[in-house]
Amino acid sequence: MCGIMGYIGDRETTKVILEGLAKHEYIGYDSAGIAVIKDGVIHELRTIGRVQQLAEKIAKENFSGDFGIGHTRYATHGGITENNAHPHISSDKRVVLVHNGIIENAREIRAELEAEGIMFHTETDTESAVQYLARVYRGDPMEAIVKLTKRIRGTFAFAIMFHDKPDEIWAARKGSPLAVGHTGEEGFCASDAAALMEFTRDVWFMDDDEIVRISKEGCTFYDFNGNRHEKKSIHIDWDAAMTNKGDYPHFMLKEIHEQPGVVAHSLSGRVSSNSVDLSQELNWTSEQVSGWKKIHFVACGTSHYATMVAARIMEGLGTFEIRTEVASEYCYRNIPIGPDTLVVLVSQSGETADTLHAMRLAKAKGARCIFVTNVKGSTIHREVGEGLITPAGPEIGVAATKTFLAQITTLTLLGLYIAKLKNILSRETEQRIVSAMMDLPAKLASILEMEKEIEVV
């Protein structure tokens, strides 16, 4: 994974992009770079290391521009070198882009272009995209981007600038997350919507096979054939303060201290009088639930561990046939899936590629799918349509802390609710578990109050 940030507007371009990139370091931290257009000329600056090193280099060289794009890299193709860092600029200096994803036929495209005499300068797969784009660019960005999307195979989120288009940034998505925002006369794009919260909470989450033109006037969306379409923005209920460290030395510590409130918010509106009720979010009947004989929890990484905890809890509530599956393996195993299967897809970001592939497989086989995600409007939210939001707010720290607890809390409530609708949950058991869960925020807070004593140990 890599992080992308783009900005067009009247603020200090480098400052906005650096602040946005800092919120992407959890997905890219071995190199960073920025490109701007100034007086019709593309300028770029790259460095090995963190965003702070890039900021120091920008200050030292007095680097600035009218608008720009930036990138934090986690190397997949090519070593960790300044030369391989993004952005990548075409040999003719007409096009520059940043990329998150993998271009599977990059070697093929590179060989084709090198045979035509085009010089390559990096070891990355991304350079094949920018060199190809420059080759087919004839003054119409849309036409060139459509040709690019039809030529390359793989996953990508691109943010692109053309030297002779001084008032626009273009972006395209297939398989890698990208959010777009606009407010007043400012436009933004970012891999993680959390990077936009300081500026706007109304965002568009780009769909696969979608292109957008971002300008001061607004955002215009197209499909991969160049056809324009309307798209509604989504309001994100996150406060801008959630994306800042405040007085904490780093985001992980801040997010650990947010855990009591996150658990309380995960319970709010879902429990009352020691009783669980998810009917406002899940429109289920006892008759529907009775037809589900199997429950599959499908997730990756920390989300997978949360499902393992939830599965053990659910096993104690009734005679469920429960599986916990790593999403990357789910699609390749001969697992019986059908209308009698409830598939619970858990993804903090809602953009986990393997989990999305598993979801599409399960739906194709007739399973009932629901999501548990932290990001309203994410791909998994849009494609599944039914599920539970974990109200943890943006998680910027690399290690999952508050979202892990939010997932366990939400999945436990889900297990209780399913058992209740199946009429296998006694009132005594429900009251006992819900009452204990209601005590958790205070208990977590009391532990965090002992931070200094624990630190000594």
C-alpha positions as semicolon CSV with decimal commas, in nm:
position;residue;x (nm);y (nm);z (nm)
1;M;0,000;0,000;0,000
2;C;0,100;0,359;-0,064
3;G;-0,058;0,691;0,025
4;I;-0,173;0,959;-0,221
5;M;-0,261;1,322;-0,156
6;G;-0,360;1,587;-0,409
7;Y;-0,460;1,951;-0,370
8;I;-0,574;2,240;-0,587
9;G;-0,673;2,572;-0,431
10;D;-0,538;2,893;-0,285
11;R;-0,369;2,759;0,029
12;E;0,001;2,686;0,047
13;T;0,012;2,373;-0,168
14;T;0,312;2,205;-0,011
15;K;0,177;2,255;0,342
16;V;-0,160;2,095;0,259
17;I;0,003;1,800;0,083
18;L;0,258;1,740;0,360
19;E;-0,014;1,741;0,624
20;G;-0,215;1,495;0,417
21;L;0,083;1,267;0,356
22;A;0,158;1,257;0,728
23;K;-0,182;1,093;0,778
24;H;-0,088;0,825;0,524
25;E;0,241;0,714;0,677
26;Y;0,076;0,405;0,825
27;I;0,052;0,268;0,468
28;G;0,372;0,410;0,323
29;Y;0,684;0,510;0,507
30;D;1,005;0,421;0,320
31;S;1,009;0,723;0,086
32;A;0,800;1,028;0,002
33;G;0,770;1,284;-0,273
34;I;0,574;1,576;-0,413
35;A;0,513;1,729;-0,755
36;V;0,373;2,074;-0,830
37;I;0,299;2,276;-1,139
38;K;0,424;2,633;-1,145
39;D;0,400;2,858;-1,451
40;G;0,320;2,557;-1,670
41;V;0,626;2,358;-1,561
42;I;0,623;2,037;-1,354
43;H;0,859;2,037;-1,057
44;E;0,916;1,738;-0,831
45;L;1,101;1,660;-0,511
46;R;1,161;1,315;-0,363
47;T;1,345;1,165;-0,070
48;I;1,410;0,840;0,112
49;G;1,255;0,832;0,458
50;R;0,950;0,977;0,624
51;V;0,735;1,277;0,541
52;Q;0,938;1,485;0,787
53;Q;1,247;1,437;0,571
54;L;1,048;1,556;0,270
55;A;0,927;1,861;0,465
56;E;1,285;1,951;0,556
57;K;1,392;1,919;0,194
58;I;1,102;2,137;0,077
59;A;1,194;2,406;0,329
60;K;1,564;2,392;0,237
61;E;1,498;2,428;-0,136
62;N;1,212;2,679;-0,097
63;F;0,997;2,443;-0,305
64;S;0,647;2,568;-0,396
65;G;0,381;2,551;-0,665
66;D;0,029;2,642;-0,766
67;F;-0,119;2,295;-0,706
68;G;0,021;1,948;-0,664
69;I;0,018;1,579;-0,577
70;G;0,216;1,383;-0,319
71;H;0,296;1,026;-0,226
72;T;0,421;0,807;0,058
73;R;0,567;0,478;-0,063
74;Y;0,583;0,123;0,062
75;A;0,814;-0,037;-0,194
76;T;0,685;-0,334;-0,394
77;H;0,862;-0,288;-0,728
78;G;1,216;-0,158;-0,714
79;G;1,439;-0,082;-0,417
80;I;1,402;0,191;-0,158
81;T;1,582;0,468;-0,344
82;E;1,514;0,833;-0,414
83;N;1,497;0,751;-0,783
84;N;1,220;0,495;-0,728
85;A;1,020;0,726;-0,502
86;H;0,704;0,883;-0,645
87;P;0,592;1,105;-0,812
88;H;0,707;0,978;-1,150
89;I;0,740;1,218;-1,441
90;S;0,742;1,122;-1,808
91;S;1,064;1,154;-2,008
92;D;0,916;1,444;-2,205
93;K;0,824;1,626;-1,879
94;R;0,460;1,662;-1,984
95;V;0,290;1,426;-1,739
96;V;0,344;1,341;-1,373
97;L;0,156;1,097;-1,152
98;V;0,148;0,909;-0,823
99;H;0,020;0,554;-0,791
100;N;-0,110;0,314;-0,529
101;G;-0,144;-0,044;-0,653
102;I;0,033;-0,293;-0,878
103;I;0,051;-0,289;-1,258
104;E;0,071;-0,653;-1,357
105;N;0,177;-0,602;-1,721
106;A;0,431;-0,328;-1,649
107;R;0,724;-0,521;-1,802
108;E;0,533;-0,577;-2,123
109;I;0,446;-0,208;-2,155
110;R;0,799;-0,105;-2,067
111;A;0,951;-0,330;-2,334
112;E;0,709;-0,188;-2,591
113;L;0,793;0,173;-2,506
114;E;1,167;0,117;-2,482
115;A;1,156;-0,037;-2,830
116;E;1,013;0,295;-2,946
117;G;1,306;0,480;-2,791
118;I;1,140;0,605;-2,473
119;M;1,390;0,622;-2,187
120;F;1,299;0,474;-1,846
121;H;1,466;0,598;-1,529
122;T;1,333;0,380;-1,244
123;E;1,279;0,016;-1,148
124;T;0,909;0,061;-1,070
125;D;0,596;-0,068;-1,235
126;T;0,446;0,281;-1,205
127;E;0,682;0,434;-1,458
128;S;0,525;0,222;-1,732
129;A;0,196;0,402;-1,665
130;V;0,332;0,756;-1,679
131;Q;0,545;0,689;-1,987
132;Y;0,252;0,527;-2,168
133;L;0,022;0,812;-2,067
134;A;0,263;1,070;-2,209
135;R;0,294;0,871;-2,530
136;V;-0,081;0,878;-2,597
137;Y;-0,146;1,231;-2,462
138;R;-0,252;1,472;-2,736
139;G;-0,393;1,754;-2,525
140;D;-0,705;1,575;-2,399
141;P;-0,649;1,423;-2,050
142;M;-0,969;1,221;-2,061
143;E;-0,882;1,056;-2,390
144;A;-0,533;0,966;-2,268
145;I;-0,649;0,831;-1,931
146;V;-0,917;0,615;-2,096
147;K;-0,648;0,467;-2,321
148;L;-0,426;0,404;-2,018
149;T;-0,700;0,223;-1,825
150;K;-0,761;-0,006;-2,120
151;R;-0,389;-0,082;-2,163
152;I;-0,282;-0,170;-1,812
153;R;-0,380;-0,467;-1,596
154;G;-0,380;-0,470;-1,219
155;T;-0,490;-0,241;-0,939
156;F;-0,439;0,131;-0,921
157;A;-0,535;0,465;-0,782
158;F;-0,368;0,741;-0,984
159;A;-0,348;1,114;-0,923
160;I;-0,226;1,282;-1,241
161;M;-0,122;1,628;-1,358
162;F;-0,056;1,749;-1,715
163;H;0,189;2,034;-1,774
164;D;-0,049;2,227;-1,999
165;K;-0,356;2,192;-1,773
166;P;-0,278;2,444;-1,500
167;D;-0,614;2,426;-1,326
168;E;-0,690;2,057;-1,283
169;I;-0,587;1,729;-1,125
170;W;-0,712;1,403;-1,269
171;A;-0,754;1,076;-1,081
172;A;-0,858;0,722;-1,166
173;R;-0,935;0,417;-0,957
174;K;-0,948;0,043;-1,002
175;G;-0,903;-0,175;-0,694
176;S;-0,716;0,075;-0,475
177;P;-0,897;0,322;-0,248
178;L;-0,930;0,690;-0,336
179;A;-1,146;0,961;-0,182
180;V;-1,220;1,303;-0,331
181;G;-1,332;1,621;-0,158
182;H;-1,428;1,973;-0,256
183;T;-1,519;2,284;-0,061
184;G;-1,538;2,644;-0,178
185;E;-1,271;2,675;-0,446
186;E;-1,056;2,388;-0,320
187;G;-1,030;2,031;-0,443
188;F;-0,860;1,732;-0,281
189;C;-0,793;1,364;-0,331
190;A;-0,648;1,114;-0,085
191;S;-0,607;0,743;-0,033
192;D;-0,755;0,779;0,317
193;A;-1,052;1,010;0,374
194;A;-0,909;1,095;0,717
195;A;-0,659;1,320;0,539
196;L;-0,948;1,534;0,414
197;M;-1,131;1,586;0,742
198;E;-0,947;1,908;0,825
199;F;-1,092;2,060;0,508
200;T;-1,426;1,893;0,443
201;R;-1,637;1,608;0,578
202;D;-1,835;1,569;0,256
203;V;-1,643;1,330;0,033
204;W;-1,686;1,109;-0,269
205;F;-1,545;0,757;-0,243
206;M;-1,444;0,666;-0,595
207;D;-1,576;0,341;-0,736
208;D;-1,379;0,096;-0,943
209;D;-1,352;0,196;-1,310
210;E;-1,405;0,563;-1,234
211;I;-1,220;0,881;-1,337
212;V;-1,251;1,227;-1,184
213;R;-1,143;1,576;-1,290
214;I;-1,074;1,797;-0,988
215;S;-1,060;2,175;-1,027
216;K;-1,134;2,483;-0,818
217;E;-1,482;2,486;-0,968
218;G;-1,573;2,132;-0,862
219;C;-1,537;1,761;-0,936
220;T;-1,663;1,584;-1,247
221;F;-1,686;1,205;-1,263
222;Y;-1,660;0,971;-1,561
223;D;-1,649;0,599;-1,629
224;F;-1,360;0,427;-1,806
225;N;-1,524;0,494;-2,142
226;G;-1,522;0,868;-2,077
227;N;-1,896;0,896;-2,010
228;R;-1,986;1,157;-1,750
229;H;-2,215;1,066;-1,460
230;E;-2,351;1,222;-1,144
231;K;-2,223;1,110;-0,806
232;K;-2,348;1,193;-0,456
233;S;-2,106;1,285;-0,182
234;I;-2,117;1,118;0,159
235;H;-2,099;1,304;0,490
236;I;-1,841;1,158;0,729
237;D;-1,922;1,207;1,097
238;W;-1,562;1,255;1,203
239;D;-1,430;1,565;1,372
240;A;-1,111;1,717;1,233
241;A;-0,957;1,693;1,583
242;M;-0,974;1,315;1,549
243;T;-0,702;1,327;1,284
244;N;-0,461;1,530;1,500
245;K;-0,233;1,398;1,773
246;G;-0,328;1,668;2,020
247;D;-0,096;1,654;2,322
248;Y;0,003;1,291;2,262
249;P;0,352;1,210;2,129
250;H;0,212;0,978;1,862
251;F;-0,120;0,858;1,720
252;M;-0,101;0,509;1,867
253;L;-0,099;0,639;2,225
254;K;-0,381;0,882;2,145
255;E;-0,591;0,602;2,000
256;I;-0,523;0,375;2,298
257;H;-0,664;0,648;2,521
258;E;-0,969;0,679;2,297
259;Q;-1,067;0,317;2,359
260;P;-1,309;0,374;2,653
261;G;-1,509;0,626;2,450
262;V;-1,504;0,406;2,139
263;V;-1,645;0,107;2,328
264;A;-1,913;0,331;2,480
265;H;-2,006;0,464;2,136
266;S;-2,015;0,110;1,996
267;L;-2,275;0,020;2,260
268;S;-2,474;0,344;2,234
269;G;-2,809;0,301;2,063
270;R;-2,760;-0,075;2,044
271;V;-2,825;-0,174;2,405
272;S;-3,087;-0,060;2,653
273;S;-3,203;-0,204;2,984
274;N;-2,946;-0,482;2,951
275;S;-3,099;-0,585;2,620
276;V;-2,944;-0,579;2,271
277;D;-3,137;-0,437;1,975
278;L;-2,982;-0,389;1,629
279;S;-3,311;-0,351;1,446
280;Q;-3,233;0,010;1,349
281;E;-2,936;-0,115;1,148
282;L;-3,030;-0,470;1,051
283;N;-3,379;-0,520;0,914
284;W;-3,403;-0,887;1,002
285;T;-3,687;-1,111;1,110
286;S;-3,674;-1,430;1,316
287;E;-3,791;-1,622;1,008
288;Q;-3,497;-1,496;0,800
289;V;-3,241;-1,568;1,069
290;S;-3,374;-1,919;1,130
291;G;-3,273;-2,010;0,775
292;W;-2,906;-1,935;0,837
293;K;-2,732;-2,257;0,936
294;K;-2,374;-2,136;0,884
295;I;-2,193;-1,818;0,982
296;H;-1,867;-1,728;0,810
297;F;-1,651;-1,451;0,950
298;V;-1,418;-1,329;0,674
299;A;-1,145;-1,072;0,730
300;C;-0,773;-0,997;0,712
301;G;-0,507;-0,895;0,963
302;T;-0,626;-0,754;1,293
303;S;-0,988;-0,774;1,179
304;H;-0,942;-1,150;1,144
305;Y;-0,827;-1,173;1,505
306;A;-1,134;-0,977;1,613
307;T;-1,355;-1,232;1,436
308;M;-1,176;-1,516;1,614
309;V;-1,269;-1,363;1,949
310;A;-1,628;-1,306;1,834
311;A;-1,659;-1,662;1,707
312;R;-1,559;-1,804;2,045
313;I;-1,819;-1,587;2,215
314;M;-2,089;-1,693;1,968
315;E;-2,004;-2,061;2,016
316;G;-2,100;-2,018;2,380
317;L;-2,439;-1,873;2,286
318;G;-2,577;-2,151;2,069
319;T;-2,519;-2,432;1,827
320;F;-2,387;-2,227;1,538
321;E;-2,172;-2,372;1,261
322;I;-1,908;-2,101;1,262
323;R;-1,599;-2,051;1,049
324;T;-1,337;-1,778;1,074
325;E;-1,157;-1,740;0,744
326;V;-0,870;-1,525;0,623
327;A;-1,016;-1,343;0,324
328;S;-0,715;-1,408;0,099
329;E;-0,777;-1,784;0,133
330;Y;-1,156;-1,782;0,131
331;C;-1,185;-1,754;-0,247
332;Y;-0,952;-2,048;-0,310
333;R;-1,098;-2,307;-0,076
334;N;-1,383;-2,544;-0,152
335;I;-1,610;-2,415;0,123
336;P;-1,986;-2,478;0,099
337;I;-2,153;-2,139;0,061
338;G;-2,517;-2,080;-0,019
339;P;-2,844;-1,918;0,087
340;D;-2,815;-2,084;0,429
341;T;-2,489;-1,895;0,494
342;L;-2,447;-1,559;0,665
343;V;-2,110;-1,410;0,567
344;V;-1,986;-1,138;0,803
345;L;-1,717;-0,933;0,626
346;V;-1,500;-0,729;0,860
347;S;-1,271;-0,453;0,734
348;Q;-1,157;-0,145;0,926
349;S;-1,114;0,062;0,610
350;G;-1,384;-0,104;0,405
351;E;-1,133;-0,120;0,120
352;T;-0,942;-0,442;0,194
353;A;-0,902;-0,597;-0,151
354;D;-0,907;-0,963;-0,041
355;T;-1,217;-0,906;0,172
356;L;-1,391;-0,739;-0,122
357;H;-1,307;-1,036;-0,346
358;A;-1,445;-1,276;-0,084
359;M;-1,762;-1,069;-0,057
360;R;-1,823;-1,084;-0,432
361;L;-1,772;-1,461;-0,432
362;A;-2,012;-1,513;-0,141
363;K;-2,278;-1,296;-0,301
364;A;-2,243;-1,482;-0,630
365;K;-2,309;-1,809;-0,446
366;G;-2,625;-1,675;-0,286
367;A;-2,503;-1,610;0,069
368;R;-2,645;-1,331;0,282
369;C;-2,363;-1,080;0,337
370;I;-2,323;-0,806;0,594
371;F;-2,032;-0,574;0,665
372;V;-1,866;-0,451;0,981
373;T;-1,653;-0,150;0,892
374;N;-1,525;0,173;1,037
375;V;-1,576;0,385;0,726
376;K;-1,919;0,491;0,616
377;G;-1,941;0,506;0,238
378;S;-1,643;0,276;0,182
379;T;-1,650;0,019;-0,097
380;I;-1,764;-0,264;0,126
381;H;-2,039;-0,043;0,268
382;R;-2,160;0,054;-0,078
383;E;-2,144;-0,293;-0,233
384;V;-2,291;-0,491;0,056
385;G;-2,538;-0,227;0,170
386;E;-2,627;-0,393;0,500
387;G;-2,420;-0,407;0,813
388;L;-2,279;-0,232;1,117
389;I;-2,051;0,071;1,143
390;T;-1,787;0,069;1,416
391;P;-1,790;0,430;1,545
392;A;-1,419;0,444;1,620
393;G;-1,331;0,746;1,411
394;P;-1,018;0,755;1,194
395;E;-0,734;0,525;1,297
396;I;-0,399;0,664;1,185
397;G;-0,164;0,461;1,404
398;V;-0,014;0,159;1,230
399;A;-0,122;-0,090;1,498
400;A;-0,496;-0,135;1,544
401;T;-0,607;-0,043;1,895
402;K;-0,943;0,129;1,925
403;T;-1,080;-0,024;1,605
404;F;-0,992;-0,372;1,731
405;L;-1,197;-0,318;2,046
406;A;-1,477;-0,157;1,846
407;Q;-1,491;-0,462;1,619
408;I;-1,499;-0,708;1,910
409;T;-1,770;-0,504;2,082
410;T;-1,981;-0,477;1,766
411;L;-1,937;-0,842;1,670
412;T;-2,033;-0,954;2,021
413;L;-2,354;-0,752;1,996
414;L;-2,415;-0,910;1,656
415;G;-2,375;-1,259;1,803
416;L;-2,616;-1,180;2,084
417;Y;-2,871;-1,037;1,840
418;I;-2,859;-1,338;1,609
419;A;-2,898;-1,576;1,905
420;K;-3,188;-1,365;2,028
421;L;-3,368;-1,377;1,693
422;K;-3,310;-1,753;1,680
423;N;-3,476;-1,778;2,023
424;I;-3,176;-1,956;2,173
425;L;-3,059;-1,670;2,398
426;S;-3,197;-1,676;2,750
427;R;-3,291;-1,346;2,908
428;E;-3,055;-1,420;3,197
429;T;-2,756;-1,471;2,964
430;E;-2,838;-1,160;2,764
431;Q;-2,862;-0,944;3,076
432;R;-2,541;-1,084;3,220
433;I;-2,334;-1,024;2,906
434;V;-2,479;-0,684;2,820
435;S;-2,439;-0,563;3,178
436;A;-2,073;-0,669;3,174
437;M;-2,020;-0,493;2,840
438;M;-2,173;-0,173;2,976
439;D;-1,908;-0,178;3,251
440;L;-1,621;-0,200;3,003
441;P;-1,570;0,172;2,927
442;A;-1,524;0,257;3,297
443;K;-1,292;-0,040;3,349
444;L;-1,082;0,055;3,047
445;A;-1,061;0,414;3,172
446;S;-0,948;0,298;3,516
447;I;-0,667;0,097;3,359
448;L;-0,552;0,394;3,152
449;E;-0,548;0,608;3,466
450;M;-0,274;0,375;3,591
451;E;-0,055;0,455;3,289
452;K;0,231;0,602;3,491
453;E;0,241;0,309;3,732
454;I;0,230;0,061;3,444
455;E;0,506;0,250;3,263
456;V;0,734;0,207;3,566
457;V;0,676;-0,169;3,563
